[in-house]
């Protein structure tokens, strides 16, 4: 039986060479170079949303873009509930959505890095009797809700570690935070969440990818984020 494929961009029957992706989409090679959604990696059409920072948002992701304060509040509440159920009660934090260019400036550079969509800043104030910490979490703007939730979970676990003055090697610190993303994606469980889980599991980065796989192995045994952290801190003493 001959399989007939239609191009995801022009909708014509594909004849000859073509490109495919993990979503099962196919695109005529004549459309090269083919752009992909910055969130889900689906192919995008010229009519899809193209941001000034060169990100693309496909038609599947656009309806769930986090854009309003109440969107942030809703995701914040849900992510906190998921992480608390797994043993991590997150401290209060201000959440700010910012464009990639502003994120770059916060990181001390003019070079936009789309692979760093979040940042946590903890300010500690000392007085004679005690000290207080204020956490600010920065997340890229124009992200679909599922992706925003996963990035927020990662940054929340940075705040959680800072609150407890936990200092781990970079691969364990970032790996633990990525387990937070993993926990949230598991709880959501839709196709986009599974896409991001696959990204975590296959990430070749020695800090974020290898660190995640090492910490995830501990988490799968313990099933609890605090108990996972206890194992990590004991092994690094």
N, C-alpha and C positions, 0 to 999 in steps of 0.2 A: 504494500500500500504506500503510495507516495504522500508524503506529508507536505501540505501547503502552508507556508508561513507568510504572514503579512508583516510588513515593516511597521515598527512602533512609531515611526516618524511620519511617513507619507501614506501609510496604510495600503500601499500597493503590494501585490503578490511578489515575493522576493524571488528573483531569478539571478543565479550566479552567486558570487561571494557575499558574505554578510558577517556582521558582528553579533555576538550573543552576550548575555550576562546571567548572573545567578538567579534572576527573577524569571528566566525563561523568555525574555524579550529578544527579538531579533531586529536588526537594522541593516538596510542595504549599505554595502560598502561605499556606495556613491555619496553617502552623507558624511564621510570622513572629513575632518575629525568629529567624532561624536561626543557630545557633552553628556555628563551624568549628574544626577541630583547629588548635591553636597551632603545630604543626610542619608538617603537610602541606597544610593548608587544606581537607581533606575535610569534608563536613558531619558533624556528630556527632549521636548519639541521646541522649536523656535518661539512658540507662543507661550511656553512656560515662563515662570518668573526668573528673571536674571538680575541679581543684585549688583550694586555698584562695586562691591568688593570681589566680584567675579564668581560668587557662589550662585548655583542654580537650585531652584526648588521645583520639584516635579508636581504634577497635578494630584498625585496621591498624597503627598505630604502637605501641600498648601492648606487644606482645610483645618489641619490641627496645629498650625503655627502658633506658638506662644507669643502673644503680642500685647496683652492687656494686664494691668496689675492683678486683676482677679484670676487670670490664668496662672500667674506665678503663685498666688496664694493657694489655689486649688492643688497645684502640683506639689508645692511645699508641704502641705498637710498630708497628702497621700504618701509621699516619700518618707516623711517622718514616721508615719504609722508603720510602714513596711519595715524600716530599719529598726524601730523600737521592738517590733515583734520578733526580730532576730537578735535582740540583745544590745542594740546601740541606741541610747536615748541622746538625741542630737541637741546641743546647746542652741540658744537663740542666736540667730544670725540675720543680718540684712542681706537681701538678695537683689542684685542689680543686673539687668540685661544691658550689654554694651556691644557695639560693633567690633569686628576683629581688629580694626586699626587702633581703637582705644585699648583693647587687650594687649596689643603689641607695646603700646606706650607704657602701660603698667608693668610690663616685663622689661622695660628699659631698652626698647629697640623700635625701629621704624619698619621692621620686616614682619609682615603679617604671617602668622603660622596657623593655618586652619586645623592643624592637629593638636592644638592646645586651646580647646573651647571653654576652659574654665580656670578659675584662679581663686584661691582663698587667702585673705589677708587677716591676720590676727594681731590686734593691738592690745598690748598688756600695760596696765596702769598700776603702779605700786604706790602704797601709802604706808604709814608706820604700822598699821594693824593688819592689813590684808592686801591682796592684789585682785584686780578684775581684768577680764578679757572681753574684748569686743570683736566679733567675727563679721567680716564682710565677704560674701561670695559673689564673684562675678561670673556670668555665663553669657556666651554669645547670644545675640538677638537672632530672630528669624530661624528658630529651630522648631521642628515638630515636637509635640508634647512628649512622646516616648523618649526621644533623644534628650530633650531638656531634663526629663526626670532622671535618666541615667547619669548625665553629667552632674546634676545637682547632688545626687547620692554620693558620687565620687568626692565632690568638694566638701560635702557635709562630714565625711569621714576624715578629711584633713582637719576640719574644725574640731571634731571629736578628739582626734589625737592631740591637737594643740591644747585643748582644754585640759587634758590629762598630762600634759608635758611629756608625751611619749616621743622618743627620738629613735627611729629605726633606720637601718640602711635604706637607700633610695628605692631599691627594687622591692623591699618588703613594705615600705610606706606606700608606694604607688600601687603595688600589687594588692594590698589590703583595701585601698580606696576603690580599685577596680572591682574587687569582690562586692563592694557596696553597689556598684552599677549592676553587676551580675544578679544580685539579689533582687533588685528592683525590676530588671528585665524579666527575670523568672516569674515574678509576681504578675506582671502585665501579660506576658505570654502570647502576644499576638505576633503576626508575621514580622513586623518591623522590630519588635523586641528580640525575636529569635535571630534576626539579621545582626543585631548589635552583639548578641551573645557569641555568635560565630566570629565576629570581628575580634572580640576579646580572646577567644580561644585560639585564634590563628595569628594573633599579632606577633611578628618576629622581633619586636623591640626588646632588648635585653632587660630594660627596667620595667616597662609597662606590661609587656607580654609575658616574658619569663617570670617576672615578679608575680603577675596574676596567677599563672598556672601553679606556682609554688604555694602561694597563700590559699588558692582555691582548693588545693588538695587537703590542706588542714581544715578549711571551713567545711568541706564535705564530710569530714569525720566528726567534727564538733557540732555543726548545725547552728552555731551561735557566734555572733561577731565578737563579743567580749571574750568568750572562751578561746576563740581563734587568736585574738590579740595576746592573751595570756601565754599561749604557746609560743608565739613569735618573740615576745619580750624575754621569756625564759631562755630561749635558744640563742639570743643575742647578748646575754650577759657574760 
